Amino acid sequence: MDGDGGGTRLVENFKFGDLHLDLARRHVRVPRRLRTRSHHPPYRHHVLGTRPPRRFHGRGRGPPRPRRSLEQARAIPHVQKDEPSQIPSAVYPAGDPNLFAGHLQRCFARSCRAHRRLALSDCRHRSVSGAPGVPYPTVPRGDSTTDCLRRRRTFSGGKLNPRSKGRSTPVAPARRERPPDIVPANLPNPTDRPNLLGLTPPELAEALDGHFQARGQPRYRGGQVREWLSAGDVRGFGDMTNLPLRERDALGKRFRLEEPGVDTVSESADGTVKHLWALRGGEVVESVLIPAGDRLTLCISSQAGCALKCRFCATGWSGFGRQLSTAEIVGQYRASARWAREHARGPVTSVVFMGMGEPLANRKAVFPALSILNAGYGLGARRITVSTVGVIPGIEALARRPEQFRLALSLHAPVSELRAELIPLEKRYPLEQLMAALEGFNRKGGRRITFEYTMIRGVNDDLQLLPRLAELAGRVQAFVNLIPFNPIPYVEWKPSFAGRIRAFREGLERAGVPAAVREPRGRDIDAACGQLRASRRPDLTRRPVISERGRRFGSSESP
């Protein structure tokens, strides 16, 4: 503060550290009533770099600072008496005059009792006199820096009062209340902590090794955590019993280990099991466990809903919710595999990305999930199949990966006109361009391509389509899966007759194309192909309109 015209005012642009530095250079002894534990005399030790007396700092304060010579201490630049202050104006913005007062109140709070407050008199310190934003003029009054600080007894409402009431100016409290609608930035937020389930093996090793190294733990701690994760039995860090308790607590504060929550579990008469998973934000996705002899296939979802709107798929009719994260995709595998082990269903032997959503439209999450399932959980690349309706950039990106993941194309029609009626994405990626991308994928070698062909009565089961289907499959040596249409509440289509499906399979085999008929599984719990999320939007039940251009490729309803 500065006396100006008999008044008293607060001074901005003051750096409180300069006050201590000035005291140290002058060897000025601060009165005992103003001493605090954090800023305790003698201040010359802060400048000379020597160890202060033990009575001031107590035991266990660490090694002494490197000792400076007296010449080095004197070489530290400081403000001379006849020079203006060089304190930058950006230290304390001039828009808030309470910053300096609040700083003093916080620094000297320990030396003042609850009923006492700091009182500021006319400032006699050369560094704090003058107008804000301009060099401070020298005030030739007094020679003691501590003369600017006064403490007086008062029962005021928490305000900083000048020494003289006659010249006082009201000052708002230095400590301001936070608005109730603002969340403090330092509160723990679950999304701020990375989920270990979404990290690829290299990322996981780097994160864990760095965490334990910072805590002074041996390097094998990271390997212990990775072993627990790959086993798939733990649901939290507290289950990792070979780690010290304090390390488990530290892991919980630094990382997350979060799987989707189980909403419902439905079991079909044929042994198929459907899990409905609850995600953050209220979305739900489904995964299906399909037993077949000694094999157990898991069909997982990559999106909450789907934006491609295929006419024969219930997920497309339900609309698009959001993309799934890598951790949510991997979490479906972990939780489903654990459920299968706990219920004596055996291990999951293969994974297919044929659940809800288009996997290659969510490559940012699906591709890391492929690496995690392959390298992190020991699932062979040829036991993982990615399904797509024909996203060409995704097919090309999958072909560039070194792992031999398999690809399944939802073809459903061998003619572009009819396919566009069933799959709207055909208009963006025509069938000929799609076949060229599949040929490039096939040239990588060791990667089988499968054609998924849903047999819909009177729509795409005409025998005239059989030669064209065999030609396309022969170009890329594809295996053809013939899938009877599974009824959904949004359309009134019916599956093709068994005789027509058998005729398609025999015709493909005569043309040298391997083919099979996929038996419907889980129809009674809406877990069959194309039925996922089938009961979410019953209001959309209506018969789709097939144009004459597409209808001429369909057959009659006779077998």
Buried (B, 14 or more C-beta within 10 A) or exposed (E): BBBEEEBBBBBBBBBBEBBBBBBBBBEBEBEEEBBEEEBBBBBBBBBBBBBBEEEEBEEEEEEEEEEBEEEEBEEEEBBEEEEBBEBEEEBBEEEBBBBBBBBBBEBBBEBBEEEBBBBBBBBBBBBBBBBBEEEBEBBEEBEEBBBBBBBEEBEEEEBBBBBEEEBBEEBBBBEEEEEEEEEEEEEEEEEEBBBBBBBBBEBBBEBBBEBBEEEEBEEEBBBBBBEBBBEBEBEEBBEBEEBEEEBBEBBBEBBBBBBBEEEEEBBBEBBBBBBBBBBEEEBBBBBBBBBEEEEBBBBBBBBBBBBBBBBBBBBBBBBBBBBBBBBBBBBBBBBBBBBBBEEEBEEBBBBBBBBBBBBBBBBEBBBBBBBBBBBBBEBEBBBBBBBBBBBBEBBEEBBEBEBBBBBBBBBBBBBEBBBBBBBBBBEEBBBEEBBEBBEBBBEEEEBBBBBBBBBBBBBBBBEEBBEEBBEBBEBBEBBBBBBBBBBBBBBEBBBBBEEBBBBBBEBBBEBEBBBBBBEBBBBBBBBBBBBBBBEBBEEBEEEBEBEEEBEEBBBEEEB
